[in-house]
Amino acid sequence: MPNPKPKRQTPADIKSLARGYSNLSLQTLGGIAKDGKQEASRVAASIALLDRGWGKPSQDTTHEVKGEIKVVLRKMLEDEDD
């Protein structure tokens, strides 16, 4: 199985610039939540700035499974003649 692409880090200067808009982004989202009607582009821009400045919120990945879980690990060899 090929290695997944490493996750690229956002450069610090972009993070810093995006964080500078945190207050405005939160005020915009709060105002839209309170009185907004069709503000999709402002919401998208605010969320993008917050994500770039602070990262996306973590999401829980817990699941309830009934029964048995079976895990199979295999090592695939590129050249078996070695």
N, CA, C and O atoms as a GROMACS GRO file, in nm:
protein
  328
    1MET      N    1   0.085  -0.117   0.000
    1MET     CA    2   0.000   0.000   0.000
    1MET      C    3   0.090   0.124   0.000
    1MET      O    4   0.177   0.135   0.086
    2PRO      N    5   0.071   0.216  -0.093
    2PRO     CA    6   0.156   0.335  -0.098
    2PRO      C    7   0.133   0.424   0.023
    2PRO      O    8   0.024   0.428   0.081
    3ASN      N    9   0.239   0.494   0.060
    3ASN     CA   10   0.226   0.587   0.173
    3ASN      C   11   0.137   0.703   0.134
    3ASN      O   12   0.150   0.757   0.023
    4PRO      N   13   0.045   0.744   0.222
    4PRO     CA   14  -0.039   0.859   0.190
    4PRO      C   15   0.047   0.985   0.185
    4PRO      O   16   0.154   0.992   0.246
    5LYS      N   17  -0.001   1.084   0.110
    5LYS     CA   18   0.072   1.210   0.102
    5LYS      C   19   0.082   1.272   0.240
    5LYS      O   20  -0.017   1.273   0.314
    6PRO      N   21   0.198   1.325   0.275
    6PRO     CA   22   0.207   1.392   0.406
    6PRO      C   23   0.123   1.518   0.404
    6PRO      O   24   0.113   1.587   0.303
    7LYS      N   25   0.063   1.547   0.517
    7LYS     CA   26  -0.022   1.666   0.529
    7LYS      C   27   0.068   1.789   0.528
    7LYS      O   28   0.162   1.800   0.607
    8ARG      N   29   0.037   1.882   0.438
    8ARG     CA   30   0.118   2.003   0.430
    8ARG      C   31   0.077   2.100   0.539
    8ARG      O   32  -0.042   2.116   0.569
    9GLN      N   33   0.175   2.164   0.596
    9GLN     CA   34   0.149   2.262   0.701
    9GLN      C   35   0.124   2.398   0.637
    9GLN      O   36   0.186   2.433   0.536
   10THR      N   37   0.036   2.475   0.696
   10THR     CA   38   0.012   2.611   0.651
   10THR      C   39   0.128   2.696   0.698
   10THR      O   40   0.163   2.692   0.816
   11PRO      N   41   0.189   2.774   0.609
   11PRO     CA   42   0.300   2.860   0.653
   11PRO      C   43   0.258   2.953   0.765
   11PRO      O   44   0.144   2.999   0.770
   12ALA      N   45   0.350   2.980   0.855
   12ALA     CA   46   0.321   3.060   0.974
   12ALA      C   47   0.268   3.198   0.939
   12ALA      O   48   0.180   3.250   1.008
   13ASP      N   49   0.320   3.259   0.831
   13ASP     CA   50   0.274   3.394   0.798
   13ASP      C   51   0.128   3.394   0.754
   13ASP      O   52   0.056   3.490   0.781
   14ILE      N   53   0.084   3.289   0.685
   14ILE     CA   54  -0.057   3.279   0.646
   14ILE      C   55  -0.143   3.258   0.769
   14ILE      O   56  -0.250   3.318   0.781
   15LYS      N   57  -0.096   3.173   0.860
   15LYS     CA   58  -0.170   3.152   0.984
   15LYS      C   59  -0.185   3.283   1.059
   15LYS      O   60  -0.293   3.317   1.108
   16SER      N   61  -0.077   3.356   1.068
   16SER     CA   62  -0.079   3.483   1.140
   16SER      C   63  -0.174   3.583   1.075
   16SER      O   64  -0.251   3.650   1.144
   17LEU      N   65  -0.168   3.593   0.943
   17LEU     CA   66  -0.259   3.684   0.873
   17LEU      C   67  -0.404   3.644   0.894
   17LEU      O   68  -0.489   3.729   0.920
   18ALA      N   69  -0.433   3.514   0.883
   18ALA     CA   70  -0.571   3.467   0.900
   18ALA      C   71  -0.620   3.490   1.042
   18ALA      O   72  -0.735   3.527   1.064
   19ARG      N   73  -0.530   3.470   1.140
   19ARG     CA   74  -0.568   3.493   1.280
   19ARG      C   75  -0.603   3.639   1.305
   19ARG      O   76  -0.683   3.670   1.393
   20GLY      N   77  -0.544   3.729   1.227
   20GLY     CA   78  -0.576   3.871   1.240
   20GLY      C   79  -0.721   3.902   1.207
   20GLY      O   80  -0.773   4.006   1.247
   21TYR      N   81  -0.787   3.812   1.134
   21TYR     CA   82  -0.928   3.831   1.099
   21TYR      C   83  -1.022   3.751   1.189
   21TYR      O   84  -1.142   3.745   1.163
   22SER      N   85  -0.970   3.692   1.294
   22SER     CA   86  -1.053   3.608   1.382
   22SER      C   87  -1.168   3.686   1.443
   22SER      O   88  -1.282   3.640   1.441
   23ASN      N   89  -1.139   3.804   1.497
   23ASN     CA   90  -1.243   3.885   1.559
   23ASN      C   91  -1.353   3.918   1.459
   23ASN      O   92  -1.472   3.899   1.487
   24LEU      N   93  -1.313   3.968   1.342
   24LEU     CA   94  -1.409   4.003   1.238
   24LEU      C   95  -1.489   3.880   1.194
   24LEU      O   96  -1.611   3.888   1.176
   25SER      N   97  -1.420   3.768   1.177
   25SER     CA   98  -1.488   3.646   1.133
   25SER      C   99  -1.593   3.601   1.234
   25SER      O  100  -1.704   3.563   1.197
   26LEU      N  101  -1.557   3.605   1.361
   26LEU     CA  102  -1.653   3.563   1.464
   26LEU      C  103  -1.769   3.661   1.474
   26LEU      O  104  -1.884   3.619   1.494
   27GLN      N  105  -1.742   3.791   1.462
   27GLN     CA  106  -1.850   3.888   1.464
   27GLN      C  107  -1.941   3.869   1.342
   27GLN      O  108  -2.063   3.879   1.354
   28THR      N  109  -1.881   3.842   1.227
   28THR     CA  110  -1.960   3.819   1.106
   28THR      C  111  -2.050   3.697   1.123
   28THR      O  112  -2.169   3.702   1.094
   29LEU      N  113  -1.991   3.587   1.170
   29LEU     CA  114  -2.071   3.465   1.189
   29LEU      C  115  -2.180   3.486   1.294
   29LEU      O  116  -2.293   3.440   1.276
   30GLY      N  117  -2.148   3.557   1.401
   30GLY     CA  118  -2.248   3.585   1.503
   30GLY      C  119  -2.362   3.670   1.449
   30GLY      O  120  -2.479   3.644   1.477
   31GLY      N  121  -2.328   3.772   1.371
   31GLY     CA  122  -2.430   3.858   1.313
   31GLY      C  123  -2.518   3.783   1.215
   31GLY      O  124  -2.640   3.802   1.212
   32ILE      N  125  -2.457   3.697   1.134
   32ILE     CA  126  -2.534   3.618   1.038
   32ILE      C  127  -2.623   3.517   1.111
   32ILE      O  128  -2.737   3.494   1.070
   33ALA      N  129  -2.571   3.459   1.217
   33ALA     CA  130  -2.652   3.365   1.295
   33ALA      C  131  -2.774   3.435   1.355
   33ALA      O  132  -2.881   3.376   1.368
   34LYS      N  133  -2.755   3.560   1.392
   34LYS     CA  134  -2.864   3.635   1.455
   34LYS      C  135  -2.963   3.690   1.352
   34LYS      O  136  -3.084   3.676   1.370
   35ASP      N  137  -2.912   3.754   1.245
   35ASP     CA  138  -3.000   3.826   1.154
   35ASP      C  139  -2.985   3.788   1.007
   35ASP      O  140  -3.056   3.842   0.922
   36GLY      N  141  -2.897   3.697   0.976
   36GLY     CA  142  -2.865   3.669   0.836
   36GLY      C  143  -2.976   3.602   0.758
   36GLY      O  144  -3.059   3.530   0.813
   37LYS      N  145  -2.974   3.628   0.629
   37LYS     CA  146  -3.071   3.565   0.540
   37LYS      C  147  -2.996   3.486   0.434
   37LYS      O  148  -2.997   3.363   0.436
   38GLN      N  149  -2.930   3.555   0.342
   38GLN     CA  150  -2.854   3.487   0.238
   38GLN      C  151  -2.712   3.540   0.240
   38GLN      O  152  -2.676   3.628   0.162
   39GLU      N  153  -2.633   3.486   0.328
   39GLU     CA  154  -2.498   3.535   0.353
   39GLU      C  155  -2.394   3.426   0.329
   39GLU      O  156  -2.291   3.424   0.396
   40ALA      N  157  -2.418   3.337   0.235
   40ALA     CA  158  -2.333   3.219   0.216
   40ALA      C  159  -2.187   3.255   0.190
   40ALA      O  160  -2.098   3.190   0.246
   41SER      N  161  -2.160   3.355   0.109
   41SER     CA  162  -2.021   3.387   0.078
   41SER      C  163  -1.948   3.444   0.199
   41SER      O  164  -1.830   3.417   0.218
   42ARG      N  165  -2.016   3.522   0.281
   42ARG     CA  166  -1.954   3.576   0.402
   42ARG      C  167  -1.928   3.465   0.503
   42ARG      O  168  -1.826   3.466   0.571
   43VAL      N  169  -2.020   3.371   0.514
   43VAL     CA  170  -2.000   3.257   0.603
   43VAL      C  171  -1.881   3.175   0.556
   43VAL      O  172  -1.795   3.139   0.637
   44ALA      N  173  -1.875   3.145   0.427
   44ALA     CA  174  -1.766   3.064   0.373
   44ALA      C  175  -1.631   3.132   0.395
   44ALA      O  176  -1.534   3.067   0.433
   45ALA      N  177  -1.625   3.263   0.370
   45ALA     CA  178  -1.500   3.336   0.390
   45ALA      C  179  -1.458   3.336   0.536
   45ALA      O  180  -1.341   3.318   0.567
   46SER      N  181  -1.553   3.357   0.626
   46SER     CA  182  -1.522   3.359   0.768
   46SER      C  183  -1.472   3.224   0.816
   46SER      O  184  -1.374   3.216   0.891
   47ILE      N  185  -1.537   3.118   0.772
   47ILE     CA  186  -1.495   2.984   0.812
   47ILE      C  187  -1.357   2.952   0.755
   47ILE      O  188  -1.273   2.894   0.824
   48ALA      N  189  -1.332   2.991   0.630
   48ALA     CA  190  -1.201   2.965   0.569
   48ALA      C  191  -1.091   3.038   0.647
   48ALA      O  192  -0.985   2.980   0.672
   49LEU      N  193  -1.115   3.163   0.685
   49LEU     CA  194  -1.014   3.237   0.762
   49LEU      C  195  -0.988   3.171   0.897
   49LEU      O  196  -0.873   3.156   0.938
   50LEU      N  197  -1.094   3.131   0.966
   50LEU     CA  198  -1.077   3.067   1.096
   50LEU      C  199  -1.004   2.933   1.082
   50LEU      O  200  -0.917   2.901   1.164
   51ASP      N  201  -1.038   2.855   0.980
   51ASP     CA  202  -0.971   2.726   0.957
   51ASP      C  203  -0.822   2.745   0.928
   51ASP      O  204  -0.738   2.670   0.978
   52ARG      N  205  -0.790   2.845   0.847
   52ARG     CA  206  -0.649   2.868   0.812
   52ARG      C  207  -0.570   2.924   0.931
   52ARG      O  208  -0.451   2.897   0.945
   53GLY      N  209  -0.636   3.001   1.013
   53GLY     CA  210  -0.567   3.060   1.127
   53GLY      C  211  -0.553   2.966   1.246
   53GLY      O  212  -0.451   2.967   1.314
   54TRP      N  213  -0.655   2.887   1.271
   54TRP     CA  214  -0.659   2.807   1.392
   54TRP      C  215  -0.671   2.657   1.366
   54TRP      O  216  -0.658   2.578   1.459
   55GLY      N  217  -0.694   2.617   1.241
   55GLY     CA  218  -0.712   2.475   1.210
   55GLY      C  219  -0.857   2.436   1.222
   55GLY      O  220  -0.936   2.502   1.290
   56LYS      N  221  -0.891   2.329   1.155
   56LYS     CA  222  -1.029   2.281   1.161
   56LYS      C  223  -1.053   2.213   1.295
   56LYS      O  224  -0.962   2.154   1.352
   57PRO      N  225  -1.175   2.222   1.346
   57PRO     CA  226  -1.205   2.154   1.472
   57PRO      C  227  -1.191   2.003   1.457
   57PRO      O  228  -1.222   1.947   1.352
   58SER      N  229  -1.143   1.939   1.563
   58SER     CA  230  -1.131   1.794   1.558
   58SER      C  231  -1.269   1.730   1.560
   58SER      O  232  -1.363   1.785   1.617
   59GLN      N  233  -1.279   1.615   1.498
   59GLN     CA  234  -1.406   1.544   1.494
   59GLN      C  235  -1.388   1.409   1.560
   59GLN      O  236  -1.292   1.336   1.533
   60ASP      N  237  -1.480   1.376   1.647
   60ASP     CA  238  -1.474   1.246   1.713
   60ASP      C  239  -1.496   1.137   1.610
   60ASP      O  240  -1.578   1.149   1.519
   61THR      N  241  -1.421   1.030   1.626
   61THR     CA  242  -1.435   0.918   1.534
   61THR      C  243  -1.467   0.790   1.609
   61THR      O  244  -1.425   0.681   1.570
   62THR      N  245  -1.540   0.804   1.717
   62THR     CA  246  -1.577   0.685   1.793
   62THR      C  247  -1.707   0.627   1.737
   62THR      O  248  -1.800   0.700   1.702
   63HIS      N  249  -1.709   0.496   1.730
   63HIS     CA  250  -1.828   0.427   1.681
   63HIS      C  251  -1.854   0.308   1.772
   63HIS      O  252  -1.762   0.243   1.821
   64GLU      N  253  -1.980   0.281   1.792
   64GLU     CA  254  -2.016   0.164   1.871
   64GLU      C  255  -2.034   0.047   1.776
   64GLU      O  256  -2.110   0.054   1.680
   65VAL      N  257  -1.962  -0.061   1.805
   65VAL     CA  258  -1.967  -0.179   1.720
   65VAL      C  259  -2.011  -0.296   1.805
   65VAL      O  260  -1.956  -0.322   1.912
   66LYS      N  261  -2.111  -0.365   1.755
   66LYS     CA  262  -2.155  -0.486   1.826
   66LYS      C  263  -2.089  -0.605   1.761
   66LYS      O  264  -2.077  -0.613   1.638
   67GLY      N  265  -2.046  -0.696   1.841
   67GLY     CA  266  -1.983  -0.815   1.788
   67GLY      C  267  -1.832  -0.806   1.790
   67GLY      O  268  -1.773  -0.726   1.862
   68GLU      N  269  -1.771  -0.889   1.709
   68GLU     CA  270  -1.626  -0.904   1.708
   68GLU      C  271  -1.564  -0.819   1.596
   68GLU      O  272  -1.618  -0.808   1.487
   69ILE      N  273  -1.449  -0.761   1.626
   69ILE     CA  274  -1.374  -0.687   1.525
   69ILE      C  275  -1.249  -0.767   1.494
   69ILE      O  276  -1.174  -0.806   1.583
   70LYS      N  277  -1.228  -0.790   1.366
   70LYS     CA  278  -1.112  -0.867   1.324
   70LYS      C  279  -1.022  -0.776   1.241
   70LYS      O  280  -1.068  -0.714   1.145
   71VAL      N  281  -0.895  -0.769   1.278
   71VAL     CA  282  -0.799  -0.686   1.207
   71VAL      C  283  -0.696  -0.777   1.144
   71VAL      O  284  -0.637  -0.862   1.211
   72VAL      N  285  -0.674  -0.758   1.015
   72VAL     CA  286  -0.576  -0.838   0.943
   72VAL      C  287  -0.469  -0.743   0.890
   72VAL      O  288  -0.499  -0.648   0.817
   73LEU      N  289  -0.345  -0.770   0.928
   73LEU     CA  290  -0.232  -0.690   0.880
   73LEU      C  291  -0.149  -0.776   0.786
   73LEU      O  292  -0.115  -0.889   0.819
   74ARG      N  293  -0.117  -0.721   0.670
   74ARG     CA  294  -0.036  -0.793   0.574
   74ARG      C  295   0.076  -0.703   0.527
   74ARG      O  296   0.059  -0.583   0.511
   75LYS      N  297   0.189  -0.762   0.507
   75LYS     CA  298   0.302  -0.687   0.452
   75LYS      C  299   0.318  -0.728   0.307
   75LYS      O  300   0.341  -0.845   0.276
   76MET      N  301   0.304  -0.631   0.219
   76MET     CA  302   0.317  -0.658   0.077
   76MET      C  303   0.461  -0.630   0.037
   76MET      O  304   0.515  -0.523   0.064
   77LEU      N  305   0.522  -0.726  -0.026
   77LEU     CA  306   0.660  -0.713  -0.070
   77LEU      C  307   0.664  -0.674  -0.217
   77LEU      O  308   0.593  -0.732  -0.299
   78GLU      N  309   0.749  -0.575  -0.250
   78GLU     CA  310   0.761  -0.534  -0.389
   78GLU      C  311   0.834  -0.639  -0.471
   78GLU      O  312   0.797  -0.669  -0.584
   79ASP      N  313   0.940  -0.696  -0.410
   79ASP     CA  314   1.019  -0.795  -0.482
   79ASP      C  315   1.042  -0.912  -0.387
   79ASP      O  316   1.120  -0.901  -0.293
   80GLU      N  317   0.976  -1.023  -0.411
   80GLU     CA  318   0.984  -1.138  -0.321
   80GLU      C  319   1.111  -1.220  -0.341
   80GLU      O  320   1.136  -1.312  -0.264
   81ASP      N  321   1.193  -1.189  -0.443
   81ASP     CA  322   1.314  -1.264  -0.471
   81ASP      C  323   1.428  -1.228  -0.379
   81ASP      O  324   1.528  -1.299  -0.376
   82ASP      N  325   1.418  -1.120  -0.304
   82ASP     CA  326   1.529  -1.076  -0.215
   82ASP      C  327   1.542  -1.166  -0.097
   82ASP      O  328   1.629  -1.144  -0.012
   0.00000   0.00000   0.00000
